[in-house]
Amino acid sequence: MTPVNAMSGTLGDIFWDLAPWITYEPGYDLGCSVYVANPASTEKEYALMAKLSRSGTILSEEVLPVFGYTWFKVGPGDFIRLKGALRFDESDSDLAILLVERETEEITDSVVTLLVSPGNTSALPPSWPGSTGSSGFDWSSLLYMMVPIMMLGVVVATAKPKEKQREPEPVAVTEERKLLPAGRNE
């Protein structure tokens, strides 16, 4: 498999709008936009190659024509956007688009996505590409631990709070005025 280098170098860069892994049904079109950038100060010619592989075994490798030609030009310090669709007879494999620079005929950059068949999907992505081991963490055990906590939250939220005992309201005390008896000198 071709190593992936982010922002790889002086000969050219390639980007696309596909996620690191996608669900793909073999035989259907896979629409995407591919961006090819020329960071050099001179015009460059490039070719695109699609490589489909599984566990290090190459399943298919083909040149992708651009405007009907194998090689296409990108101006100095410029980029082009290529819209198109790819179609494969395989899934559960790595799809790599390789950018080949004409003068050196070397692969200058690449982009990769994992094609996952619809019957092989789950709510979470598979393990990191290139890693060994299982297809990912078993998240069901975490879900089983969270269900009782969620149920407790529902019970607490729906329980009616007890009313507090009402404290007696303060009573306004009014004093009764007592009139003094008439004095002696009156």
Secondary structure by P-SEA (a helix, b strand, c coil): ccccccccccccccccccccbbbbcccccccbbbbbbbcccbbbbbbbbbbbbccccccbbbbbbcccccbbbbcccbbbbbbbbbbbccccbbbbbbbbbccccccccbbbbbbbccccccccccccccccccccccaaaaaaaaaaaaaaaaaaaacccccccccccccbbbbbbbbccccccc
